[in-house]
Amino acid sequence: MPDYETILYEKQRKGVLITLNRPEVLNAISLEMQAELRQAFAEADDDPEVRAVVLTGAGRAFSAGYDIGAGRPLVWPYGLPEDANAAEHINYQRDRDRSENDCMLQIWEMSTPVIAAVNGWCLAGASWYALACHMTYASDQAVFGQPEVRMGDDTNFFWILNAGYKHALRYALTGDHIDAQEALRIGLINDVVPHDDLLETCFKIVDRIALVAPETVKINLQVATRGLYMMGLRNALLLNNELKAMAHLSRSLDFFKPLDEAQRRGGLREFLKLRDGPFQPEPFGPRSKPRES
């Protein structure tokens, strides 16, 4: 079994628990973590002893999304990375976005069911991973959201697939937070369970899946996933990927330059304060209430 640096891979019962393991940065998804996830999903899918996968996060988050702390300085008025022209940046962004999309498609196309166990914060790109899983269960402490749209970034079609376009747009156009009960109401998740019962709930489903012949499980999984492909899901996700690069170029001078200046001045904390401050109180989750003094 490979030695993983950013995830944990633990076979148990009739399945495997894959844990995003960068709790010091709320399990932010780095390029290394993304590569290790792809390897881990392939390993699980090739193992006949693994009847289902449970994906969760260490600490108080499933994941805060893709790591936004790194990157070259931006040059204004166009907001392009230093020493890059528009064509180079679009090409770089398309290649990077394609690798992100490929990881989600890998989950969706697996012959082994994948269950997301969302234990806390599940934001931005991490929410896409959770929704690309075949089933999604959330702790009563879970919070979903796509705050990246507030900084010139895209939503993902998996939100529309699960919630329907009206509910999905309500949150995709604002980046607002959603608590577990709202996520259940609009169809993002299967159920909300007490925080301490989350993993046991998911592994009870693994146990029940293991009572069915693996060949039957694989076929019935394909009935759902390939059927949605026939209805156009794959094309929608590929188009999403192409438009994603355009979304990154929508970082206008008026909206994004102050955020960039805040990050240079005070780091990520200052950046997030300026980005999310005008949206608080959030409609759901911990940020919907005044902070305790």
Helices and strands as residue ranges (DSSP letters): E 7-12, E 15-20, G 23-25, H 31-46, E 53-57, E 61-63, E 74-75, E 80-81, H 86-109, E 114-118, E 121-123, H 125-132, E 135-139, E 143-145, G 147-151, H 157-163, H 165-172, E 178-179, H 180-186, E 191-193, G 195-197, H 198-209, H 214-230, H 233-248, H 253-276, G 277-279, G 286-288
